[in-house]
Amino acid sequence: MSALILARRNLRIFFRDRTAVFFSLLSALILIGLYALVLGSLQVDNLQSRFPTATNAEVQAFVDAWVFAGITMITILTTGLAALSVFIEDSSSGRFKDFLVSPIRRASLIFGYMTSSFIVSIVMTVVVVSISQGYTAIRGNATMTATELLLALGYVVVVVAAAAFSALSGFIVTFVRSNSAFAAMSTIVGTVIGFLAGAYIPAGTLPASVVNVMNAMPFAQAAMLLRQPFTAHSAEALTDGKSEAVSALNDFYGIAISVGDFDVSSAGAFTALAIVCIVFALLSSFRLSRRIR
């Protein structure tokens, strides 16, 4: 019970700080800006040359869906990481001493931080997905079906990705000592993760060796799981349902990924994220327990 009370306290502190909430979405906002100003038109031009029979609306619908999948992936990690700013503040201000003289167990403190990070990641991701679907509907394009929406928000976000990346974030923040260092680190992490997930430029434009490294990481695998339901309708319309064209499109845009000759399945990506969750939950718990003194 004390862990849940602490998680609620952490959530209140985080959402009360509007600046922290804004900066938790900074990397996603940067990606939106890049596509609005430069990258979006490049992708549209590239696809129109590859699929000359597709309409401009069909091309734009696919690009929008692909971009929103990348934005969602970045949001999952950066918002959960931002929620742990409460941990940094408690550490730098010396509040841990107050906690330790109270009857609160150290395990409850750790669980409280991890739980609040997980919840923030879910809430902010649901908001971003809702905005993406609203934008898609306003433009007159097909939105995700109920099944696809549950797929994106179900096992991808709630069960695996948010938990895995919250655990990873918990491990990362144990090496940070000040608020300024945390702010700098958050910006760097958000930018790097966007690249590793293939959110800025399609994987097909990069050397095969680089793509293999990216695809072996959980970020590209989580992005793949999100892109599949996000782009299902638009990819079908863009390629006119031709299986070879769909396969080539999926490979180029990271909707289907492989490491060398090994194709990464949805089940394989799910398993990899689950392993990341377990391993880093244990590591972060160990590191956090050493910091809370």
C-alpha positions in Angstrom: 0.0 0.0 0.0 2.8 2.4 0.9 4.4 1.9 -2.6 1.1 2.9 -4.3 0.8 5.9 -2.1 4.4 6.9 -3.0 3.6 6.3 -6.7 0.6 8.6 -6.4 2.7 11.2 -4.8 5.3 11.0 -7.6 2.6 11.3 -10.2 1.2 14.4 -8.6 4.6 16.1 -8.4 5.3 15.2 -12.1 2.0 16.4 -13.6 2.0 19.5 -11.4 5.3 20.6 -13.2 4.0 21.6 -16.6 7.6 22.3 -17.8 8.6 18.7 -17.0 5.5 17.4 -18.9 6.4 19.5 -21.9 10.0 18.5 -22.0 9.0 14.8 -21.7 7.4 15.3 -25.2 10.3 17.4 -26.6 11.9 14.6 -28.7 8.5 13.8 -30.2 7.8 17.4 -30.9 11.2 17.7 -32.6 10.3 14.8 -34.8 7.0 16.4 -35.7 8.8 19.6 -36.6 11.4 17.9 -38.7 8.7 16.1 -40.8 6.6 19.2 -41.1 9.5 21.3 -42.4 11.8 18.9 -44.3 11.7 15.1 -43.9 8.0 14.7 -44.7 8.2 16.1 -48.2 11.3 14.0 -48.9 9.4 10.8 -47.9 6.4 11.8 -50.0 8.6 12.5 -53.1 10.4 9.2 -52.6 7.2 7.2 -52.4 5.6 8.9 -55.3 8.5 8.0 -57.5 8.4 4.4 -56.3 4.6 4.1 -56.6 3.6 6.4 -59.5 0.0 5.0 -59.6 -0.7 5.9 -56.0 -2.5 9.1 -55.3 -0.9 11.9 -53.2 -3.5 11.3 -50.5 -2.5 7.6 -50.3 1.2 8.5 -50.1 0.6 11.1 -47.5 -1.5 8.8 -45.4 1.3 6.2 -45.2 3.9 8.8 -44.3 1.7 10.2 -41.6 1.0 6.7 -40.1 4.7 5.8 -40.2 5.7 9.1 -38.6 3.1 8.8 -35.8 4.3 5.2 -35.1 7.8 6.6 -34.6 6.5 9.5 -32.4 4.6 7.0 -30.3 7.8 4.8 -29.8 9.8 7.9 -28.7 7.0 9.0 -26.3 6.9 5.6 -24.6 10.5 6.0 -23.5 11.0 9.7 -23.0 7.9 10.2 -20.9 8.7 7.3 -18.6 12.2 8.7 -18.3 11.0 12.2 -17.5 8.8 10.9 -14.7 11.9 9.8 -12.9 12.9 13.4 -12.5 11.1 13.1 -9.2 13.7 10.5 -8.1 16.5 12.9 -9.1 14.9 15.7 -7.2 14.4 13.6 -4.1 18.0 12.5 -4.3 19.6 15.9 -4.8 17.4 17.6 -2.2 18.2 15.0 0.5 14.6 13.8 0.9 15.8 10.2 1.0 16.9 10.8 4.6 13.4 11.7 5.5 12.1 8.6 3.8 14.6 6.3 5.5 13.7 7.5 9.1 10.0 6.8 8.3 8.5 3.3 8.4 8.5 3.1 4.6 10.5 0.2 3.3 13.2 0.8 0.8 11.5 -1.7 -1.6 8.4 0.4 -1.5 10.3 3.5 -2.5 11.8 1.7 -5.5 8.5 0.3 -6.5 6.8 3.7 -6.2 9.3 5.3 -8.6 9.1 2.5 -11.1 5.3 2.4 -11.0 4.9 6.1 -11.5 7.3 6.0 -14.5 5.2 3.2 -16.0 1.9 5.0 -15.5 3.2 8.3 -16.9 4.5 6.4 -20.0 1.1 4.8 -20.5 -0.9 7.9 -20.0 1.2 10.1 -22.3 1.4 7.4 -25.0 -2.4 7.0 -25.0 -2.7 10.7 -25.4 -0.3 10.7 -28.4 -2.0 7.8 -30.0 -5.4 9.4 -29.6 -4.1 12.6 -31.2 -2.6 10.6 -34.1 -5.9 8.9 -34.8 -7.9 12.1 -34.5 -5.5 13.8 -37.0 -5.8 10.8 -39.3 -9.6 10.9 -39.2 -9.7 14.7 -39.8 -7.6 14.2 -43.0 -10.1 11.6 -44.2 -7.8 8.6 -43.9 -8.6 5.2 -42.4 -7.9 5.0 -38.7 -6.8 1.8 -36.9 -9.6 -0.7 -36.3 -10.5 -1.6 -32.7 -8.3 -4.8 -33.0 -5.3 -2.8 -34.3 -5.8 -0.2 -31.6 -5.9 -2.8 -28.9 -2.8 -4.4 -30.5 -0.9 -1.1 -30.4 -2.1 0.0 -26.9 -2.3 -3.6 -25.5 0.7 -5.8 -25.6 3.0 -3.3 -27.2 2.5 -0.3 -24.9 0.9 -1.4 -21.7 2.3 -4.9 -21.2 5.8 -4.7 -22.7 7.2 -1.5 -24.1 6.2 0.8 -21.3 7.4 -1.7 -18.7 10.6 -2.5 -20.5 11.6 1.1 -21.1 10.5 2.3 -17.6 12.9 -0.4 -16.2 15.6 0.7 -18.6 15.0 4.4 -17.6 15.2 3.5 -14.0 18.6 2.0 -14.5 19.8 5.0 -16.5 18.9 7.6 -13.9 20.8 5.8 -11.2 24.0 7.2 -12.8 22.6 10.8 -12.8 23.3 13.1 -9.8 21.8 16.5 -10.6 18.8 18.0 -12.2 20.9 19.8 -14.9 22.6 16.5 -15.8 19.3 14.8 -15.9 17.9 17.4 -18.3 20.9 17.1 -20.6 20.8 13.4 -20.5 17.1 13.2 -21.3 17.5 15.3 -24.4 20.4 13.2 -25.7 18.6 9.9 -24.9 15.4 11.1 -26.8 17.4 12.0 -29.9 19.5 8.9 -29.9 16.6 6.6 -29.3 14.7 8.2 -32.2 17.6 7.3 -34.5 18.0 3.8 -33.2 14.3 3.2 -33.7 14.5 4.4 -37.3 12.1 7.2 -36.6 14.0 10.0 -38.3 15.0 8.3 -41.5 13.9 4.9 -42.9 16.2 2.0 -42.2 16.3 1.2 -45.9 18.5 4.3 -46.5 21.2 3.2 -44.1 24.0 0.6 -44.6 23.1 -3.0 -43.9 25.6 -3.2 -41.0 24.1 -0.2 -39.3 20.6 -1.6 -39.8 21.5 -5.0 -38.3 22.8 -3.2 -35.2 19.7 -1.1 -34.9 17.3 -4.1 -35.4 19.1 -6.1 -32.7 18.1 -3.4 -30.2 14.7 -3.3 -28.4 13.9 0.2 -29.7 13.6 -0.8 -33.4 11.7 -3.9 -32.3 9.2 -1.9 -30.3 8.9 0.5 -33.3 8.2 -2.4 -35.6 5.4 -3.7 -33.4 3.8 -0.2 -33.4 4.3 0.4 -37.2 2.4 -2.8 -38.1 -1.0 -1.7 -36.8 -0.4 2.0 -37.6 0.5 1.5 -41.3 -1.7 -1.6 -42.1 -4.4 0.3 -44.0 -2.2 2.9 -45.7 0.4 0.4 -46.8 -2.3 -1.8 -48.4 -3.7 1.2 -50.3 -0.3 2.6 -51.3 0.8 -0.7 -52.9 -2.6 -1.7 -54.2 -2.3 -4.9 -52.2 0.6 -6.3 -54.2 2.4 -8.7 -51.9 5.9 -8.1 -53.3 5.4 -4.3 -53.0 4.1 -4.6 -49.5 7.1 -6.7 -48.5 9.6 -4.3 -50.0 7.8 -1.3 -48.3 7.8 -3.1 -45.0 11.6 -3.9 -45.2 12.5 -0.3 -46.3 10.5 1.4 -43.5 11.2 -0.9 -40.6 7.7 -2.4 -40.5 9.3 -5.8 -40.8 12.9 -6.1 -39.6 15.7 -8.7 -39.6 19.1 -9.1 -38.1 21.4 -10.6 -40.8 19.4 -13.5 -42.3 17.2 -13.8 -39.2 13.7 -12.3 -39.5 12.5 -10.8 -36.2 8.9 -11.9 -35.7 6.4 -10.1 -33.5 6.7 -12.9 -31.0 10.5 -12.6 -31.0 10.3 -8.8 -30.5 7.7 -9.3 -27.7 10.1 -11.8 -26.0 13.1 -9.5 -26.4 11.2 -6.6 -24.7 10.0 -8.9 -21.9 13.7 -9.9 -21.3 14.7 -6.2 -21.3 12.0 -5.5 -18.8 13.0 -8.3 -16.4 16.8 -7.7 -16.6 16.7 -3.9 -16.2 14.0 -4.1 -13.5 16.4 -6.2 -11.5 19.4 -4.0 -12.3 17.6 -0.7 -11.6 16.2 -2.1 -8.3 19.7 -3.0 -7.2 21.1 0.4 -8.3 18.2 2.4 -6.8 18.6 0.6 -3.5 22.3 1.6 -3.3 21.3 5.3 -4.1 18.6 5.5 -1.5 20.7 5.9 1.6 
